[in-house]
């Protein structure tokens, strides 16, 4: 029997899935959440004097990195199904991501990118 | 109750089982080789884009030519970013549609995703044209080379994604994309979402982080 957009996907129908979940509603809510975060990201440019990330506190980069990470993992977990798929796929993806992060943090550190202003 | 169809059966046999059919992959992991290969490919792509983003970070303060924040049009790029983000929604709705056997909506969502992707690329071409006219050529500075290489590589990835989406749309229109092949759409979807998350990274690091 064909499923409707309001039905849960039975575990045995969705290839590789280990947990049943309702679909389209979750996807639309996720997209709204991502859109809201994007608005906040753009606000860091449009309203630079907002107390949370004003020049006074110098928190604009940490705030942007946190928002970016939230968006990144939300897309990976919900839209790319890592939340619902077999854990092996999460490990495969994270292995590439972690290796890339470690390698390039090492590269940036080699170029003294984190403390160049103080030492040059 | 869903009926199990084994991967080694013929396409005709699998088509006969369609509707709520489930392909049980006879691999060690229980995951199809195609899907696992796509995830491995995406993991390796993290290294590619990591290298390009790192290069950009190293060279983001140019010694000559326009500086990033003299030429960036943040409202325009924000709109492009929003369009690409929403294309991830239409992509996942396309996967959802084929998994429940709704081919009409599959085509609508695939078409919408390709259209949103094409809009993003059109925006990127426009942005590059404006930057070039303002004096930022590929060889103007190390910053410009790093910027065009990073965003250009991403643009090529989006373009490849659009080609795959249009191919799926044509296959669907010809009736060659039955429900039991939903994994094909899912794998293309994984690629598309990855392109989106790379842009999430680029948008924050390249455009929004102040110099």
Interface residues (C-beta under 8 A of the other chain):
Chain A: X1 X2 X3 X4 X5 X7 X9 X10 X12 X13 X14 X15 X16 X23 X24 X27 X28 X30 X31 X34 X35 X38 X41 X42 X44 X45 X46 X60 X61 X64 X65 X67 X68 X71 X72 X75 X76 X78 X79 X80 X81 X85 X86 X88 X89 X92 X93 X95 X96 X97 X99 X100 X101 X103 X104 X107 X108 X111 X113
Chain B: X1 X2 X4 X19 X20 X22 X23 X25 X29 X30 X31 X32 X35 X36 X39 X40 X42 X43 X44 X45 X46 X47 X49 X50 X51 X53 X54 X57 X58 X74 X75 X78 X81 X82 X85 X86 X88 X89 X91 X92 X93 X96 X99 X100 X101 X102 X182 X183 X186 X189 X190 X193 X194 X196 X197 X200 X201 X203 X204 X205 X208 X209 X210
